[in-house]
């Protein structure tokens, strides 16, 4: 299979490495002048991994011509720009696979909805989500992930082509739930980091339980299966997001509490803003997500936000 991966960040590079490793013809595309692309082209490695000689790296977007699959791994808020940049190529009969987790801030749209605005009807779109860190995959530590799509044939094909001894894929059964669950786990990751920063890490158990219930309600309100929140897209990704030292979102939350700057991408920062759009649209209570938003965007004190959650009206657990 001829595959173009758009995005030379840590995850995009890892995906390209994995797909090349299992025998696909892979080209990794990055923006001209970007430091990560320059490093890969000059040294064949980045801070986390080295890439094989057979993996092509380019800054020429013409590499999408002739691709069977275009894998996109960029910041979620940049997806619309990527799709606009692809319009002149008039791509047909190819498939898009989205490997980022987020919601568009301005519109509250899921990422597949953004792609559907631009792709030709002959093209399919799928999402690749679930737990795992580049550092661990590169060391040979396996994990389980999910591929989902509204197109069952495409889903079956991608799982068959991408499955390996390193990543066991499951067939997703709820595109809405899997997209929302994957995006929102990053917000819970930020909340977990805030608890770490406050020295309240023991509350992570409660955060995981209540956070999953909160997101399950949202998924159901949006027309998805609330049980998806308990799968690999959300709860199954908590260890990698809520506890791992490699989690950007958890680290962002911890450093935010400590008043320290964090320069790496933490998708949950943007997702929680988009969640406030969905909260109003679907009339769903999202107390944890709203507390995170108040801290990040509203100037609320983090410790006071935790206290506010504890003083909410008492209620049944389930």
ABEGO torsion letter per residue (X at the ends): XBBBBBEABAAAAAAAAAAAAAGBBBBBBBBBGBAAAAAAAAAGBBAABBBBAABBBBABAAAABGBABBBBBBBAAAAAAAAAAAAAAGBBGBBBBBABBBBBAAAGBBAAAAAAAABBAABBBBBBBEBEBAAAAAAGBBBBBBBBBABAAAAAAAAAAABBAABBBBBBABAAAAAAAAAAAAAAAAAAAAAAAAGAAAAAAAAAAAAAAAAAAAAAAAGBBAAAAABAABAAAAAAAAABAABAAAAAAAAAAAGBBBABBBAAAAAAAAAAAAAAAAGBBBAAAAAAAAAAAAGBBAAAAAAAAAABBBBBAX
